[in-house]
Amino acid sequence: MTTLSYEIFPPKSQVGKDNLIRTIAELKKLDPKFISVTCSNKETNFIQKTIGVTDYVQNQCDISAMVHLPAWYLNKKDVDQILYDLCKRHINQVLVLRGDTRKNLKKKGYFEHASDLISYIRQNYPDFHITGACYPEKHPESLNMVEEIQHLKFKVNSGCDQIITQFFLDNHHYYHFRELCAIAKINIPIIAGIMPVTNTRQITRILKTSTVKIPEKFKKIWTKYHDNPSVLNEIGITYAIDQIVDLVTNDVDKIHLYTMNRFKTAHKIKSNIGSLLK
């Protein structure tokens, strides 16, 4: 049976908070495997916001919750306090990332790589379930996929229980990545990350900030409908549905949906693929 999980991010305003509360309530109706909560480290109190939302998901909404931890912006004291706090809140799932460069925040200099933080948590807090990130089309800083898999192997051996992919728009990249992982004897679950690309802003950001390749088919859709937001939204959802159907058909049993806090998108996708998940 294939399971769906969802990612959300903490709100920046009261309107955003009201929307997120409704989003979580709506996502609960979809019977998620878990909900992960991102760390938007653009603010100095980003960890507190993320833990607060994760606590709400886990303990107020009774949904299994996962908190993101950015290694660059934490030191040993921070991690000890965070994990102590999470234990009190009965939260035992963490997604460990290196973190993105932010002009307003300085690296703590203690955990230089995600694998460093993963190793620290595994050695000192063995009851935590640790998820790592992976990149089917390689991390922007990796020279090639050989180097990418070498780094991933080291990260997994540091203590990951599972890994979640960056989103991709061409399933062949995921299948090739899965084969490379098998060759490297990376045998933990690889959750496929899917992001419905429903507006021009998302596409522009993809082109500027990631190594995700946009397939020719998708480029044609964007070129033809970029000035028609409602049509682009529907086509983006349909494209994501087609991706998920193909993944399920090819025995992918764990899919993570990057919702961008849009519950209507999640509902449309689940309503179209629900029968495949049983």
SULUR-V461493 format. One record per residue. N is the residue number from 1. RES is the residue in one letter. OMEGA is omega in radians with two decimals (NA if undefined). Layout:
N:RES:OMEGA  N:RES:OMEGA
This chain:
1:M:3.11  2:T:3.12  3:T:3.08  4:L:2.98  5:S:-3.02  6:Y:3.07  7:E:3.06  8:I:3.09  9:F:-3.13  10:P:-3.11  11:P:3.11  12:K:-3.09  13:S:3.11  14:Q:3.08  15:V:3.11  16:G:3.11  17:K:3.12  18:D:3.13  19:N:-3.11  20:L:3.11  21:I:3.10  22:R:3.14  23:T:-3.13  24:I:3.11  25:A:3.14  26:E:3.11  27:L:3.11  28:K:3.13  29:K:-3.09  30:L:3.09  31:D:-3.09  32:P:3.02  33:K:3.00  34:F:3.00  35:I:3.08  36:S:-3.10  37:V:-3.06  38:T:2.97  39:C:3.07  40:S:-2.98  41:N:3.02  42:K:-3.12  43:E:-3.08  44:T:-3.11  45:N:-3.04  46:F:-3.12  47:I:-3.12  48:Q:3.11  49:K:-3.12  50:T:3.12  51:I:3.12  52:G:3.12  53:V:3.13  54:T:3.10  55:D:3.13  56:Y:3.14  57:V:-3.04  58:Q:-2.92  59:N:3.07  60:Q:-3.08  61:C:3.09  62:D:3.08  63:I:3.09  64:S:-3.00  65:A:-3.14  66:M:-3.12  67:V:3.09  68:H:3.09  69:L:3.12  70:P:-3.00  71:A:-3.06  72:W:-2.97  73:Y:3.13  74:L:2.96  75:N:-3.07  76:K:3.14  77:K:3.11  78:D:-3.07  79:V:3.12  80:D:-3.13  81:Q:-3.14  82:I:-3.09  83:L:3.03  84:Y:3.13  85:D:3.13  86:L:3.11  87:C:3.12  88:K:-3.11  89:R:3.11  90:H:3.08  91:I:-3.06  92:N:3.12  93:Q:3.11  94:V:2.99  95:L:-3.06  96:V:3.13  97:L:3.03  98:R:-3.09  99:G:3.12  100:D:3.10  101:T:3.11  102:R:-3.10  103:K:-3.05  104:N:-3.12  105:L:3.09  106:K:3.06  107:K:3.13  108:K:3.07  109:G:-3.12  110:Y:3.10  111:F:-3.06  112:E:-3.12  113:H:3.07  114:A:-3.13  115:S:3.11  116:D:3.13  117:L:3.09  118:I:-3.14  119:S:-3.13  120:Y:-3.14  121:I:-3.11  122:R:-3.09  123:Q:-3.02  124:N:-3.12  125:Y:-2.99  126:P:-3.12  127:D:3.14  128:F:3.06  129:H:-2.98  130:I:3.05  131:T:3.06  132:G:3.10  133:A:3.08  134:C:-2.94  135:Y:-3.12  136:P:3.12  137:E:3.12  138:K:3.05  139:H:-3.12  140:P:-3.10  141:E:3.09  142:S:-3.13  143:L:-3.10  144:N:-3.08  145:M:3.08  146:V:3.11  147:E:3.14  148:E:-3.12  149:I:3.09  150:Q:3.11  151:H:-3.13  152:L:3.12  153:K:3.12  154:F:3.14  155:K:3.14  156:V:3.14  157:N:3.09  158:S:3.06  159:G:3.13  160:C:3.00  161:D:3.12  162:Q:3.10  163:I:3.09  164:I:-3.13  165:T:2.83  166:Q:-3.14  167:F:3.11  168:F:-3.11  169:L:3.10  170:D:-3.06  171:N:-3.13  172:H:3.10  173:H:3.11  174:Y:-3.11  175:Y:3.11  176:H:3.11  177:F:3.12  178:R:3.10  179:E:3.12  180:L:3.11  181:C:3.13  182:A:3.11  183:I:-3.13  184:A:-3.12  185:K:2.96  186:I:-2.91  187:N:3.10  188:I:3.13  189:P:3.09  190:I:-3.11  191:I:-3.11  192:A:-3.14  193:G:-3.14  194:I:3.06  195:M:3.05  196:P:-3.14  197:V:-2.94  198:T:3.12  199:N:-3.07  200:T:-3.13  201:R:3.12  202:Q:-3.11  203:I:3.12  204:T:3.14  205:R:3.11  206:I:-3.11  207:L:-3.05  208:K:-2.89  209:T:-3.07  210:S:3.08  211:T:3.14  212:V:-3.13  213:K:3.11  214:I:-3.11  215:P:-3.12  216:E:3.13  217:K:-3.12  218:F:3.10  219:K:3.13  220:K:3.10  221:I:-3.13  222:W:-3.13  223:T:-3.06  224:K:-2.99  225:Y:-3.05  226:H:-3.13  227:D:3.12  228:N:-3.01  229:P:-3.08  230:S:3.12  231:V:3.13  232:L:3.10  233:N:-3.12  234:E:-3.13  235:I:3.11  236:G:3.10  237:I:3.12  238:T:3.12  239:Y:3.11  240:A:3.10  241:I:3.12  242:D:3.10  243:Q:-3.08  244:I:3.10  245:V:-3.14  246:D:3.13  247:L:-3.14  248:V:3.12  249:T:-3.14  250:N:2.96  251:D:2.99  252:V:-2.98  253:D:3.11  254:K:-3.12  255:I:-3.12  256:H:-3.07  257:L:3.06  258:Y:-2.93  259:T:-3.01  260:M:-3.14  261:N:3.14  262:R:-3.06  263:F:-3.14  264:K:3.08  265:T:3.14  266:A:3.13  267:H:-3.13  268:K:3.14  269:I:-3.11  270:K:-3.12  271:S:-3.12  272:N:-3.08  273:I:-3.03  274:G:-3.09  275:S:3.14  276:L:-3.02  277:L:-3.07  278:K:NA
